[in-house]
Amino acid sequence: MLRQTSVRSSLLLVLLASSAFAAGELSDVVTVKRPDKGEFMGLYLKNQKIGYMFSNVTLSADKATVTAVTEIHFMAKVGQQVSDRRMTETRVYESKPGGKLLSFVMEQSGDGGEQRLEGTALPTGVRVVRKKPGLPTDVKMLPAAKEIVEDADQGRVALKRNAKVEGVITDSTDLMQYKVVTTVGAPETRTVSGVPVKLKKVTTLSEKEKVPTDAYVDDAGRMVEVHFGPTMSAMLEPEEVAKRVDMVEVFSLTRVTMPKPAPPEAKEVPGKFTLVLTNVPDRFWNNTYRQQWKKLDGGKVEVTVTAATPKTLKPRPLIDPNGGVNLKSTLAVEADNPDIIKLAKQIAGDEKDAWAVAKKVNQWVFKNLEKDYGTSSDAASDVLKLKKGDCTEHSLLEVALLRALHIPARRIDGLIYLMNDDHVPALYWHEWVEAYVGEWTQLDPTWGQDTAQAARLGLGEENSSEITMLIGSMAVTEVR
């Protein structure tokens, strides 16, 4: 009897010890202070409400897993249309310190098309099932995920540890893994609801976005403010307030006005366009065959854009001078999609000259896509199905078609000169195409320009988020 009691006592102690050990093994992401039911934040562009976001991190009942949910909803006017886009991500991790990413569901709906990505971590990598209405289910195998549970909320984890946190996030738009680093800054006093409040500060930098994100957290663990560069921000708000939007018109809100119209040669080929700018960081000053930058006094920079038809031409298939990235098929640029390949071959016919083929593709996209600034698509197959959209849809489909024909191509993000009905000369955010046909050249399928006119300024590639920091800060002081 004594022996049985001792055995039972020993087993009980072992169980208690195991429970204590398990509880002590919970990740910092679980034990940090945060709102119990998550938090809603209004999203603002230049102080105008364009949507909201919701985020929450919860521990399962058995304390084995952690679930992180993020929802983002954008709604704004684009031209005369209303653009409505919703994205939701649900990620599940092991709850222990350094717990692995176990699965994810990434859903996108509204303008841009609908799709659902279901990822499951396996010993051999991450199996992703892609579901899109009207299309066959697609299965992809990705490399093993490096993302861990602390990456679900690096900001609060960094504050708890009072130390830098480094990790990796799997991006929902391309399923690539990008390094993310969060550092702790000095506390700041900020005005919240008319009251000065001392808040803790963390700064997060993503390898993909390259735009520092500053977040401010109060003593209760609430994320009160988030600033995504100088013009985009999120503010903690009650749910009913966060979901109210201003329905602003994005084009006029984000344009860069000019002191005078562009000269006639800016719209000619060959042509030239010169601007003097302020508030453009030097990392954007990349000299290319089209753009030449020169530093001036007083924080100004001069950029001259030239346009000319390519002279060095080669037959396809071509080797990408950048190592193959500009021939790659991705979640968005579906160069291996059967319908994309079929159409590309029909357009090209027997033509082998890459420049001649690029012009044929450019004109097909220009003539066959309806110009609709309220419709957006996140994948080339959706663009082909709808046959309408704005500059991003035109460029996305054209790049997919060119890559399907083994012509290296990429999207260019930047600004184009326009004079709208209000007769204000301005630069508007735009996207067009760059293709390698023996040398690099730029085309604009939205405007049907086989050689993109000089009246534009390239600032990034492939839907780069880095250029968002220029919205509202960059200014044109001279036009030559």
Buried (B, 14 or more C-beta within 10 A) or exposed (E): EEEEEEEEEEEEEEEEEEEEEBEEEBBBBBEBEBBEEBBBBBBBBBEBBBBBBBBBBBBEEEBEBBBBBBBBBBBBBBBEBEBBBBBBBBBBBBBBBEBBBBBBBBBBBBBBBBBBBBBEBEEEBBBBBBBBEEBEEBEBEBEBBBBBBBBBBBBBBBBBEEEEBEBBBBBBBBBBBBEBBBBBEEEEEBEBEEEEBEBBBBBBBBBBBBBBBBBBBBEEBBBBBBBBBBBBBBBBBEEEEBBEBBEBBBBBBBBBEBEEBBBEBBBBBEBBBBBBBBBBEEEBBEEEEBBBBEEEEEEBBBBBBBBBEBEEBBBBEBEBEEEEEBBBBBBBBBBEBEBBBEBBEEBBEEBEBBBBBBBBBBBBBBEBBEBBBBBBBBBBBBBBBBBBBBBBBBBBBBBBBBBBBBBBBBBBBBBBBBEEEEEEBBBBBBBBBBBBBBBBBBBBBBBEBBBBBBBBBBBBBBBBBBBBBBBBBBBBEBBE
